[in-house]
Amino acid sequence: MWDRSKLFLTRAGTIILAMTILLWFMTTFPRSKEIAQRYKAERERLTTTIVDEVERTDQLAELAQRASADFIRHSLAGRLGLLMEPAIRPLGFNWEIGIGLIGSFAAREMFVSTMGIVYSVGDTDEVSTPLIEQMRAARWPDGRLLYTPLVAVSLMVFYVLACQCLSTVAVVRQETNSWRWPIFLIAYMTGLAYTASLLVYQVGRAMGF
């Protein structure tokens, strides 16, 4: 057990660390100077104009959340989410869910925390009331609700079948000593998840759900 644990930490663990750093980098950079300056000016305005300390703290916290959401929208992950939206729209997903899919590749439970950043509600968990309220209020540009029961089912089907686990990919890479099988695993399971989710959403819409 010790030998296998050591092997995992020294070999597979390095892959996990590298991919985790890559995902962090994609959700953090590039940092827009224009956005940073705009929010800096807004922070200074709030600091100097609001006298009440409690109100000032609340306003600054809300501003920080909005800034975080704005930064992630303009990050590599945000741009990739916008780029992939035409491909995932037939599943009922928009670019915000696309960012969640990217962020949760490290571990699917990271979807919740990633959506917390996207919707500017800070640290969240699966029972976070602010996040639930924001997701219930989210809409498409034409005014339709984004998170309908059908979209929720489509998303769950996707996660059931997709390979959204970085540690699994790392272990497969380690055990096979090749990138061929990990790449096949990701492609096959993602394709299967996409097809199943597509069928669920499109058939559901055709049935009036």
C-alpha positions in Angstrom: 0.0 0.0 0.0 2.8 2.4 0.8 4.6 1.7 -2.5 1.4 2.3 -4.5 0.6 5.4 -2.5 4.2 6.7 -3.1 3.9 5.9 -6.8 0.7 7.8 -7.1 2.0 10.9 -5.3 5.2 11.0 -7.2 3.9 10.3 -10.7 0.1 10.8 -11.0 0.2 13.5 -8.4 2.5 15.6 -10.6 0.0 15.4 -13.5 -2.8 16.4 -11.2 -0.8 19.4 -9.9 0.1 20.5 -13.3 -3.5 20.3 -14.6 -4.8 22.0 -11.5 -2.4 24.9 -12.0 -3.4 25.1 -15.7 -7.1 25.3 -14.8 -6.4 28.0 -12.2 -4.4 29.9 -14.7 -7.2 29.7 -17.3 -9.8 31.1 -14.8 -7.4 33.9 -13.6 -5.7 35.3 -16.6 -5.5 37.5 -18.5 -6.2 40.3 -16.0 -7.8 43.2 -17.8 -6.2 46.5 -16.7 -9.3 48.4 -17.8 -11.5 46.3 -15.5 -9.1 46.5 -12.7 -8.9 50.3 -12.9 -12.7 50.6 -13.1 -13.2 48.6 -10.0 -10.4 50.3 -8.2 -12.0 53.7 -8.8 -15.3 52.3 -7.7 -13.8 50.9 -4.4 -12.2 54.3 -3.7 -15.5 56.0 -4.3 -17.4 53.7 -2.0 -14.7 54.0 0.7 -14.8 57.8 0.7 -18.5 58.4 0.2 -20.2 55.8 2.5 -19.9 56.8 6.2 -21.6 53.8 7.8 -19.0 51.1 8.3 -21.4 48.2 8.0 -23.0 49.5 4.8 -19.5 50.3 3.4 -18.3 46.7 4.1 -21.4 45.2 2.5 -21.0 47.4 -0.6 -17.3 46.6 -0.9 -18.0 42.9 -0.6 -20.7 43.1 -3.3 -18.3 45.1 -5.5 -15.6 42.4 -5.0 -18.0 39.7 -6.1 -18.9 41.6 -9.3 -15.3 42.2 -10.0 -14.5 38.5 -9.7 -17.3 37.6 -12.1 -16.2 40.3 -14.6 -12.6 39.0 -14.4 -13.6 35.4 -15.0 -15.8 36.4 -18.0 -12.7 38.0 -19.6 -10.3 35.2 -18.6 -9.2 32.4 -20.9 -11.8 30.1 -19.3 -14.5 32.7 -19.8 -13.5 33.3 -23.4 -13.5 29.6 -24.0 -16.9 29.3 -22.5 -18.2 32.0 -24.9 -16.5 30.2 -27.7 -18.0 26.9 -26.9 -21.5 28.2 -26.3 -22.8 27.5 -29.9 -21.7 23.8 -29.4 -23.4 23.4 -26.0 -26.5 25.5 -26.6 -28.3 22.4 -28.1 -27.9 20.8 -24.7 -29.6 23.7 -23.0 -26.3 25.2 -21.7 -25.0 28.7 -22.1 -21.5 30.1 -21.7 -21.7 30.4 -17.9 -22.5 26.6 -17.7 -19.6 26.2 -20.1 -17.2 27.8 -17.6 -18.6 25.4 -15.0 -17.9 22.5 -17.2 -14.3 23.7 -17.7 -13.7 24.4 -14.1 -15.2 21.0 -13.0 -12.8 19.0 -15.1 -10.5 18.9 -12.0 -13.4 17.4 -10.0 -17.1 17.6 -10.8 -17.9 18.9 -7.4 -16.0 22.1 -8.3 -19.0 23.0 -10.6 -20.8 24.6 -7.6 -17.9 26.8 -6.5 -17.2 27.8 -10.1 -20.8 28.9 -10.6 -20.5 30.8 -7.3 -17.7 32.8 -9.0 -19.6 33.3 -12.2 -22.7 34.6 -10.4 -20.7 36.8 -8.0 -21.8 35.2 -4.8 -18.4 34.3 -3.4 -17.7 31.0 -1.6 -20.6 28.6 -2.0 -21.8 25.1 -1.5 -24.7 23.0 -2.7 -27.1 24.7 -0.3 -26.0 28.3 -0.8 -29.1 30.4 -0.9 -27.5 33.4 -2.8 -26.3 31.0 -5.5 -29.7 29.2 -5.7 -31.4 32.6 -6.1 -29.0 33.8 -8.8 -29.4 30.6 -10.8 -33.2 30.6 -10.5 -33.1 34.2 -11.9 -30.7 33.5 -14.7 -32.1 34.0 -18.2 -31.2 33.8 -21.8 -30.9 37.0 -23.7 -34.5 36.6 -25.0 -35.8 36.4 -21.5 -36.3 32.7 -21.2 -35.3 31.0 -17.9 -32.0 29.4 -18.2 -32.2 26.7 -15.4 -35.4 24.9 -16.2 -36.0 21.3 -14.9 -35.2 20.0 -18.4 -31.8 21.8 -18.3 -31.1 20.4 -14.9 -31.8 16.8 -16.1 -29.7 17.4 -19.2 -26.8 18.7 -17.0 -27.1 15.7 -14.7 -27.1 13.3 -17.6 -23.9 15.0 -18.9 -22.1 14.7 -15.6 -23.2 11.0 -15.1 -21.4 10.0 -18.4 -18.6 12.6 -18.9 -15.1 12.1 -17.7 -15.0 15.0 -15.3 -12.2 13.8 -13.0 -8.6 14.8 -13.4 -7.3 12.2 -11.0 -8.9 9.4 -13.1 -7.2 10.7 -16.2 -3.9 10.9 -14.3 -4.2 7.4 -13.0 -5.0 6.0 -16.4 -2.0 7.9 -17.8 0.2 6.4 -15.1 -1.1 2.8 -15.4 -0.9 2.7 -19.2 2.3 4.8 -19.5 0.7 6.5 -22.5 -1.5 9.5 -23.3 -3.4 7.5 -26.0 -5.8 5.9 -23.5 -6.5 9.0 -21.4 -7.2 11.0 -24.6 -9.5 8.2 -25.8 -11.2 8.1 -22.5 -11.9 11.8 -22.5 -13.1 11.8 -26.1 -15.2 8.8 -25.8 -16.9 9.6 -22.6 -17.4 13.3 -23.5 -18.9 12.3 -26.8 -21.2 9.8 -25.1 -22.3 12.4 -22.5 -22.9 15.0 -25.2 -25.0 12.7 -27.2 -27.1 11.5 -24.3 -27.6 15.1 -23.0 -28.5 16.3 -26.5 -31.2 13.6 -26.8 -32.6 14.3 -23.4 -32.9 18.1 -24.0 -34.1 18.0 -27.6 -36.6 15.2 -27.0 -37.8 17.0 -23.8 -38.3 20.2 -25.7 -40.2 18.4 -28.5 -42.5 16.9 -25.8 -43.2 20.4 -24.4 -41.0 20.3 -21.2 
